[in-house]
């Protein structure tokens, strides 16, 4: 959405109507100004929606009249890049600026104040994905989160980089990125609730590893040493992060590459691509090695899997 092509005198009602229609009755005002200049652009990572907002001063309000008791809703994050935002919910107000973020619940009344021109990253996560993890959400909304250090920084960096990279990612990869964002936000909220532990730090590193693998799956150079170097951690830290997963880091990377190839072989749109081309595009640099590990995992060679028919289920051994 942009107000660029709207006459000046029509911009405020255009903005208010657009916000009301797209966000299910959300009200907005512009502090009595006669005009607003605004632009929004969104990208999606599975069920996670990331929006870049650039706008003059304004505020949005969701009151009791438009809160639906049966609305499963979203948790929304505002992360300013310029300007500041005041998140009002549960009787609290959290003011955040660049390098910070705050979260609020769309199934309850709230307001977000933007008393100056802003550039925000706004992230929407399905509430159920975090509520089912036992977080005391009512205690965590409308609180400032430090995005300059710790897991709060990891979450903020993941959200920012995801918004930049999503246009180049496949739907499956984008969904994985959305899951990583959700997990990092979960860990950041655990820290905010005072429950952060060494376990949560390992989980944060594991999510960073998975995020890196998703972005560089097709790079044949990507391996344990390269992952450690990219994330500035030791091999031992990598192994500890995957201690609960029997395949370890290397096994996870191989599994993700094999699954990506399997999806490509089952995709009718790629029927004219050779198996070699598909395998190399997913980071394998030896066709013999690829064929062997594919057959070990799926029970048949890749050529047979493709002949079995697109989407046909094969027993995973």
C-alpha positions in Angstrom: 0.0 0.0 0.0 1.2 3.5 -0.8 -0.3 6.9 -0.5 1.9 8.3 -3.3 -0.8 8.2 -5.9 -3.6 9.6 -3.6 -4.5 13.2 -3.6 -3.3 15.0 -0.5 -6.7 15.8 0.9 -7.8 12.1 0.5 -4.8 10.5 2.1 -6.0 10.4 5.7 -9.4 8.8 4.9 -7.6 6.4 2.4 -5.1 5.4 5.1 -7.8 4.9 7.8 -10.1 2.9 5.5 -7.1 0.7 4.3 -6.0 0.0 7.9 -9.7 -0.8 8.9 -10.3 -3.2 6.0 -7.0 -5.0 6.1 -6.6 -5.4 9.9 -10.2 -6.4 10.7 -11.6 -3.1 12.0 -8.4 -1.6 13.4 -8.9 2.1 14.0 -6.3 4.8 13.2 -5.8 8.5 13.5 -3.0 10.9 12.6 -2.9 13.2 15.7 -5.2 15.7 14.0 -2.9 16.2 11.0 -4.5 16.9 7.6 -2.3 14.6 5.6 -0.2 11.4 5.9 2.5 10.0 3.8 2.7 6.2 4.1 4.0 3.0 2.5 3.7 -0.7 3.5 5.2 -3.8 1.9 4.7 -7.3 3.2 6.4 -10.7 2.8 5.4 -14.1 4.2 7.4 -16.9 5.8 4.9 -19.6 6.1 2.3 -18.3 8.6 4.6 -15.5 9.7 4.0 -12.2 8.0 6.7 -9.5 7.9 5.8 -5.9 7.0 7.9 -2.9 6.4 6.1 0.3 7.3 7.2 3.8 6.5 4.7 6.5 7.6 4.2 9.9 9.1 3.0 10.1 12.7 -0.1 8.1 13.5 -1.5 5.7 16.0 -3.6 2.5 15.8 -6.2 1.3 18.3 -8.1 -2.0 18.8 -10.9 -1.5 21.3 -13.3 -4.0 22.9 -15.9 -3.5 20.2 -13.6 -5.2 17.6 -11.9 -7.8 19.8 -13.6 -11.1 18.9 -13.6 -13.7 21.7 -13.3 -16.5 19.1 -10.4 -14.9 17.2 -7.2 -17.1 17.5 -5.3 -14.0 16.4 -1.7 -13.1 16.2 1.1 -11.8 18.3 2.5 -8.7 16.7 6.0 -7.3 17.1 7.0 -3.8 16.3 10.7 -3.2 15.8 11.5 0.4 14.9 14.3 1.2 12.5 13.7 5.0 12.7 11.5 6.8 15.1 9.9 5.2 18.2 6.7 3.4 19.0 4.7 3.1 22.2 2.9 -0.2 22.7 0.0 0.0 25.1 -1.6 -3.2 26.5 -2.4 -4.8 29.9 -2.2 -1.4 31.6 1.4 -0.9 30.5 3.2 1.2 27.9 6.5 0.2 26.4 8.4 2.8 24.4 10.9 1.3 22.0 13.3 2.7 19.4 15.9 1.4 17.0 17.6 -1.7 18.4 14.6 -2.6 20.4 11.3 -4.4 19.9 8.0 -5.1 21.8 5.2 -7.6 21.3 1.5 -7.3 21.7 -1.6 -9.5 21.4 -4.2 -8.8 18.7 -6.9 -10.7 20.6 -6.9 -8.1 23.4 -7.4 -4.4 23.3 -4.2 -2.4 22.5 -2.8 0.8 21.0 0.4 1.6 19.2 1.5 5.2 19.4 3.9 6.6 16.7 4.2 10.3 17.6 6.9 11.0 14.9 7.7 9.8 11.4 8.7 6.1 11.6 10.2 3.2 9.7 9.2 -0.1 11.4 9.5 -3.8 10.8 6.2 -5.3 11.9 6.1 -9.1 12.4 2.9 -11.2 12.9 3.1 -14.7 14.4 0.2 -17.0 15.0 -0.6 -16.7 18.7 -1.2 -20.4 19.0 2.4 -21.2 18.0 3.6 -19.4 21.2 0.6 -19.8 23.5 0.9 -23.6 23.4 4.4 -23.4 24.8 3.2 -22.2 28.2 4.5 -18.6 28.0 2.8 -16.1 30.4 1.9 -13.9 27.4 -0.2 -11.4 29.5 2.9 -10.6 31.5 5.2 -10.3 28.4 3.2 -8.0 26.1 3.9 -4.2 26.1 7.4 -4.7 27.5 10.6 -3.4 25.9 12.9 -6.1 24.5 16.7 -5.4 24.0 17.5 -6.1 20.4 21.2 -5.2 20.8 22.4 -8.2 22.9 21.5 -11.8 23.7 18.7 -13.8 22.2 16.7 -10.6 21.7 19.4 -9.5 19.2 19.3 -12.9 17.5 15.6 -12.7 17.0 15.7 -9.1 15.7 18.5 -9.9 13.2 16.6 -13.0 12.0 13.5 -10.9 11.4 15.4 -8.2 9.6 17.4 -10.6 7.4 14.3 -12.7 6.7 12.4 -9.7 5.3 15.3 -8.9 3.0 15.8 -12.4 1.7 12.3 -13.8 1.5 11.7 -12.7 -2.2 14.5 -15.0 -3.2 13.5 -18.0 -1.1 11.3 -21.0 -2.1 8.0 -21.4 -0.1 9.4 -24.4 1.8 12.6 -22.5 2.7 10.5 -19.5 3.7 8.4 -21.6 6.0 11.5 -22.9 7.7 12.7 -19.3 8.2 9.3 -18.5 9.7 9.7 -21.4 12.1 13.2 -20.2 13.1 11.8 -16.7 13.8 9.1 -18.1 16.0 11.6 -20.2 18.0 13.9 -17.3 18.5 11.0 -15.1 19.6 10.0 -17.8 22.0 13.5 -17.9 23.5 13.6 -14.2 23.8 10.3 -14.2 25.7 11.6 -16.9 27.9 14.6 -14.7 28.8 12.2 -11.8 29.4 10.2 -14.0 31.7 13.4 -14.8 33.6 13.5 -18.4 32.6 16.5 -18.2 30.2 19.0 -21.0 30.8 22.0 -22.7 29.1 19.5 -24.9 27.4 17.8 -21.9 25.8 21.2 -20.7 24.6 21.8 -24.0 22.9 18.4 -23.9 21.3 19.2 -20.4 20.1 22.4 -21.6 18.5 20.6 -24.6 16.9 18.1 -22.2 15.4 20.9 -20.0 14.0 22.4 -23.1 12.5 19.1 -24.2 10.9 18.6 -20.7 9.6 22.1 -20.7 8.0 21.5 -24.1 6.4 18.2 -23.0 4.9 19.9 -19.9 3.3 22.9 -21.8 2.0 21.6 -25.2 1.3 22.8 -25.2 -2.3 26.4 -24.2 -1.4 28.5 -27.3 -1.8 31.1 -25.8 0.5 28.7 -25.7 3.4 29.8 -28.1 6.1 30.5 -28.3 9.8 33.7 -26.2 9.6 32.1 -23.6 7.4 29.0 -23.3 9.7 31.2 -22.9 12.7 33.2 -20.2 11.0 30.1 -18.3 9.7 28.6 -18.3 13.2 31.9 -17.7 15.0 31.6 -20.7 17.3 33.5 -23.9 17.8 32.8 -27.3 16.4 32.1 -28.4 20.0 29.4 -25.8 20.4 27.8 -27.0 17.2 27.8 -30.6 18.4 26.4 -29.5 21.7 23.6 -27.6 20.0 22.5 -30.7 18.2 23.1 -33.1 21.1 19.4 -33.9 21.3 19.2 -34.8 17.6 20.7 -38.2 16.8 22.0 -37.3 13.3 24.0 -34.3 14.6 24.9 -31.2 12.6 26.3 -33.0 9.5 23.3 -35.4 9.5 20.9 -32.6 9.7 22.5 -30.8 6.7 22.4 -34.0 4.7 18.8 -34.7 5.6 17.8 -31.2 4.5 19.6 -31.5 1.2 18.0 -34.9 0.5 14.5 -33.7 1.4 15.0 -30.7 -0.9 16.0 -33.0 -3.8 13.1 -35.3 -3.1 10.6 -32.4 -3.3 12.2 -31.3 -6.6 12.0 -34.8 -8.1 8.3 -34.8 -7.1 7.6 -31.4 -8.6 6.0 -31.6 -12.1 7.4 -28.2 -12.9 10.9 -29.6 -12.8 10.3 -32.8 -14.9 12.7 -31.6 -17.6 15.6 -31.0 -15.2 18.1 -33.8 -15.0 18.6 -35.5 -11.6 22.3 -34.5 -11.7 21.3 -30.8 -12.1 18.8 -31.0 -9.3 21.3 -32.7 -7.0 24.1 -30.3 -7.7 21.7 -27.4 -7.2 21.0 -28.6 -3.7 24.7 -28.8 -2.7 25.8 -32.3 -3.7 29.1 -32.4 -5.5 29.3 -36.2 -6.2 26.5 -37.9 -8.1 27.6 -41.3 -6.8 27.5 -40.2 -3.2 24.1 -38.5 -3.7 22.6 -41.6 -5.3 23.8 -43.8 -2.5 22.6 -41.7 0.4 19.3 -41.0 -1.4 18.6 -44.7 -1.8 19.6 -45.3 1.8 17.1 -42.8 3.1 14.1 -43.3 0.7 14.5 -47.0 -0.2 14.9 -46.5 -3.9 17.4 -44.8 -6.2 16.5 -41.2 -7.3 15.7 -42.3 -10.9 13.2 -44.9 -9.6 11.7 -42.5 -7.1 11.0 -40.1 -10.0 9.5 -42.9 -12.1 7.2 -43.9 -9.3 5.1 -40.8 -9.9 5.1 -37.3 -8.6 4.1 -37.1 -4.9 3.8 -40.8 -4.4 4.8 -41.8 -0.9 7.9 -43.8 -0.5 8.8 -45.5 2.8 11.6 -43.7 4.6 14.1 -46.1 6.1 
